[in-house]
Amino acid sequence: MALINEHFLKLPNNYLFSDIAKKVNSFKVIHPKKKVISLGIGDVTQPLPEAVRTAMYKAVDDLGKKETFHGYGPDQGYPFLIDAIIKHDYAARGIVIEPSEVFVSDGAKSDTGNIGDILRHDNSIGVTDPVYPVYIDSNAMVGRTGILDSGKWSNVVYIPCTAENNFIPDLPSRRVDILYLCYPNNPTGTTLTKNELKKWVNYALANDVIIMYDAAYEAYIQDPDIPHSIYEVKGAKKVAIEFRSFSKTAGFTGVRCGYTVVPKELNGFTLEGERVPLNRLWSRRQSTKFNGASYITQRGAEAIYSPEGKEQVKALTDYYMTNVQLIREGLAACGIEAYGGENAPYIWLKTPDGMSSWKFFEKLLYETHIVGTPGVGFGPSGEGYLRLTAFGDRDDTLEAVARLKRWLI
């Protein structure tokens, strides 16, 4: 008799975005002639940059010739991509990262979900609230989160980020072993300054806490005072693992590529108190359970660091940041309180008249045919909010703003 992992039974039946898709599909069945505009799921809409496509075409040709054919790649990723990552994402900001500290993967979602494999099941976790659901769900799957009751997990320390505290989280109310931070933040679109981030690094250093730092949206930072990497803070390499993604930076949502940095000086502990380098454990985990992103994909990722690639990626992020500005201005004209969107492609709006997140989601869908993401789906502190994304087509974004104005003004 094969016994199941019963922690899976504690999870809600559906992932947040699956629930949204079902509701939207039901609406489309009932109203087949209505044009639905999605500002909900954070999927990109613009084509891959030309430099990326050209590099991938060449990589396909490489695989078609015996002398340039590639089979299994290196466990951590090809040196040509790792070297480009270090040069442009870290060395350019004065951060020293070794090649053996970079692990290329198929995206930040996979790595943030899988990183828990190298840590004991009884570690305590803390999350800023609202939070990207994968952080909590992946911990629930191994039994770290306790029991779900009234929207909260019993063993999770929730750190509220709301308008009342300007979306700047306080230090946890009790000590945690693992702390998740995402900046620029998904879903709120807000950021932390270097001084604010330093507070968290110092807390982690003083309490032997590991910070899981998701920097998937760093390419959208406009403010020079906002750090692009947690390693810009002194001491962070002793306490933090950083996750990066090419999905929202260069349109890789359908290609799948990202990377994780696990510094060699970062340690975990055995029950006896022995320090163990997590870099070694993550390398062992990846070599066993992951065969690497494809050669074609990694050549495409390398191309975003070329002069042409950088210019084209900047054009992509500018396109989406123009969308987010249009949404912000439209909501302001409607008298809707909204946050984020200045250094991130997300808008976090306060639902009008104290309406619940799901009720406002449904009114928005049925009365304007616009899809958002209910804030409560990101955690208890998300109740009363809704997330909109800037990843839509420009014409659709303009039409959505026009619909909102007709509806709310």
N, C-alpha and C positions, 0 to 999 in steps of 0.2 A: 504493500500500500504506500503510495507516494504522498507524503504530507506536504501541504502548501505552506508558504510563508504567510502566516495569518496577519501579519502587519498590513498586508495589502488590503485586507478586508476592512481595515479601519479608515481607509481613504474614502472620500466622497466618490460616488459612482462614476462621475465624469470629470475630466479636466475642464477648467473654466472655459477655454476657447471651444471645446467640443459642445458645451451647453449653448454657447452663443450661436454656433453654427446651426444647431438644431432649431433654435428659435427663428433664425433668419431664414432657413430653408422652409419652415412651416409658413412663414409670411409669404415667401415667394410662390408657394403652391396655391395659397389662397388668393394672392394678388399677382398673377403672372405678368401683367402688363406694367407693373410699377418698377421704375428703375431704382434699385437699392444702391446707395453709395456707402462703401465701408470705410469708416475711419476708426475701426476697432482693432483688428489684428495688425500687429506691427510688421507686415510683410511689405517689401519694396515693390515698386511698379516700374521703375526705369531700367532700361537694358544695361547689361554689363558694359563697363568702359571698353573702348576700342583697344586700348593697350592690353587689357586682360584677354579679350577675345583673340587677338593676334598671337599672344603668347600661348594660348591654349591650342590654337590651330597648329602652331609649330610643334607643340608637345605631342599632338596626335601623330604628326608626321614622324617625330622621333620614334614613336612606338611602332611605326611601320617599316623601320629599317633595322636590320640586324645590328649594325654598328652603333646605333643610338638607342636601342631598345632598353627599357627598364622593366624589371619584374618587381618583386617586393622591394619597397624602399626602406631606408633606415627607420628604426623604431620611433625615434623622436622627431623625424622629419628630415627633409633633404638639407644639407648644409647651405645650399644657395639661398633657401628661404630663411633659414634661421639667421644667417649672417645679415640678410637684408632687414629682418625684424630688429636685430640688435642695433644695427647702424642707425636706422631711421626712427625707431620708436623709443629707443633708450639712450644710446650714446649721444644722439642729437640733443638730449635733455640733460646730459651730464650724469647719466645713470650707468653704472658698470654692471653688465649682465654677461655671464659666461654662456657659450653655446650649449653646454650640458644642462643649463637651467631652463631652456626653452623646449617645450613639447608641442609640436604641431598636431592638431586634431581636426575633427570634422565639425567643430563649432563649440561655442561657449556653453550652450545648453547641455551638451553631452558631458563636458568636463565638470561643470558645476554640479551636475547630477551624480557623476561617478566619483568625484573626489573623496566622498565619504567612505569609499571602499578601503582606504588606508587608515581609517580611524575607528576606534572601538565604538560599539553600538551604544554604550552608556555615557558618552560625552553629552554634556548639556549644550544647547544651542540658543543663540540670541539672534533676532532678526529685527531690522527696522520695519515698521508697520505703517502703511501698506508695503507689500513685498512681492517680488516675482514668485509665483506659486511653486516653481520647480525647486527652489531652495528647501521649502518645507516638505513638499511631497516626497522628495528623494530621501529625506531623513526619516519621514514616517515609514517608508518602505523597509527600513532596517530597525525600526523600533525606538528611535531616539526621541520621538515627539510626544509619547504618551497617548492619551485618549482625546479625541475630538469632541468638544462639548460646547454648544452654543457659539460655534464659529471659531473657537480657540482650542489649541492643543495644550494639554495639561503640563507638559514638560518643556514648553517653549517660552522663552522670555521675549515678550513683545515690547518693542521700543517705539512708542507712537511718534509719527511724523505728520503733523497736521498744520492747518493755518494758524492755530493757536500758539504753536512754538516755532512758527516760520519754517516748518519742515526741517528744522535742525534737531536731530535726535539727542536726547540726554544719554549719559552713560547708563548701562543696565542697572536695574534696581537690585539685582543680585548677580554674583559672579557667574560667568558662562565660560565654557571651554572653547567653543567655536562661535564666531561672530560673522554674520553675512552683511556686507556693505555693497551697494550698487550705486556708483556715481559716474556720470550723470545718472539720475535715478529713473528706473522703470518701476512704477508707473507715473510718479509725480512730475518728472521732468525737471526736478530741482537739483541743486549741486551743493557741495561743501567747498569752502575755501581751504587753502593749504593749512592755515592755523587751526581750522575746525577739524581737519583730517588728522593733524598732529595729535590732537587730544585723544583720538582713538588709538593711534599707534602707541602713545605713551601708556594708555590703559592696558593695551595688550602686552607691552613689555613688562609692566609691573605685575601682571596677573597670569603670565604664561598662557595667554589666549592666542588662538590662531584666527587671523582675519581672512575670510574668503572675499576677495575684492573683485567685483565684476565691473570691468571698465569697457564694456561692449560699445558704449556710445561716446567714447572720448573724442572721436573725430568731429563731433558736433559742438565741442566747447568753443565759445567765442571770446570769453572773458580771460585775459591773461593771468588773472589771479586764481583761476581754477586749475588745480593740478590734473594732468592727463594720466598720471600713474601714481599709485600709492608710494612707489619707490622714490618719488621726489621728496618724501619725508624721511629724515634721518632715522635710521633704526628699523625701517619698515621691512627690510629684507630678513630680519630676524623673526618676524611675526606674521608675514602676509604672503598669501598665494594670490597671484593676479591672473584674471581670465580676460582674454581679448577675442574679438570676433571680426571677420571680414564681411559678415552678413549685411549689417546696416551701413558699414563704411563704404563698401564697393559693390553692393548688390549681390552678395553671395548666398542669399537665403536658399536658392535652389541648387547651388554648387556645393556648399558646405565646406567651410574651412575656418579655423580659428587657431588659437594657441593659448597655452597656459605656462606661466613662469613659476617655477618652484625653486626658490633660492637654496643653495647648499647649506647656508647657515641657519635655515629654519628647521627646528627640531620638534618632534613629538616625544612622548614619554611612555615607557613601559610601566606596569604596575609597581615595579621595584624602584622606579624613579630614574631609570637609565634613559639618557637622551638618545634619540634615534633620528637621523636625518630623513626628512620626508621626501627629499629629492630622490633618494635611493628607492624608497617604497613606491613612489609614483612611477618611476622608471620601470620597476618590476611589474607593476600592475598593467601599465600600458603595453609592455612587450608581451604580456600573456593574453590580454583581453582585446587588444586593438591592433590592427594591422596597418594603420596609417592612412592619411588622406592620399588620394591618387597623385601620381606624378603630374598628370594634366592639371589637376586642381592646384597643386603647389606651384607650378610654373605660372599659372594665372595669378595666384596670390603674390608671387614675387614681382610681377609686372606692375602692381599698384605702387611700388616704390620707385619705379623709373620716373624720370622727369615728366614724360607724357602721362604716365599713370597717375602721378600726384595731381597734375593739373585736371585730369578728367574726374578723379575722385572728389576733388574740391568742387568741381561743377555739380556733381551729384549731391553732395551734402548741402551746397548752397541752394539747390533746387528744393530740397525738402525743408530747409530752414526758411525759405520764402513761403512755402506752404504753411508752415507753423505760424509765421507772422500773420498771414492772411486769416487763419483761424482765430488767433488771439485778438486781432483787431475786430473781427466779426463778432466775437463773443462780448467784447467790451462795448460795442455798439448796441448789443442786445441787453446790456446790464447784467451779464452773467459774470460772476466772480470766478476767475481762472488763474492758474499758476503754471510755472514751468514754461517751456517753449523758448527760453532765451539761450540756453546752452544745451538743449536736448530736443529731439523731434517729437516730444510728447506734451500734450496739454492736459492738465488735471483740473477739471471744473467742478465747482460746487453746485449741486443740484438745486434748482429753485424751490422756494417754499418748503424747505425741509423734506422734500420728497426722497423716498428710498432710492438706492442705486438701481435696483432692478425695475422699479416702477418707472423711473425716468428713462431707462434704457428702452422699455416697451413703448412709452409715449413717443420717444424720439423715432423709433422704428416705424410705428404705425401711423404717426401723424406727419412725419417729414421723410420717412424712408431712408434715414441715416442710421448707420450702425456705430455705436461706441462700445466701450467695455465697462461694465458696472464696477465701480470702485471696490465694493465689498468683496468681490471675487479675489482681490489682492490682500485681504485681511480685514480684521475688525475695524481698524482706523480708516479703512476705505469707504465705509458706509456713508452715504450722503455725497459721494463724489462719482465722477465718470471720467474715464480716460479717452481722449481722442488722439489719433496719430497723424503725423504729417506725411506719411509714406504713400499717399494716394497720388493719382494723376492730377496735374494742375487744373485741368478743366473740371474734373470731378470735385476738387477742393473748392473752386470758385462757386460751383453750383451748390455744394453743400452749405457754404456760407450764406449764399443768397436764400436758400430754403430756411435756414435758421433765422435770418432777419425777418422773412415774411411770417414766420411762426411766432416769434417772440416779441417783435416790435409792434 
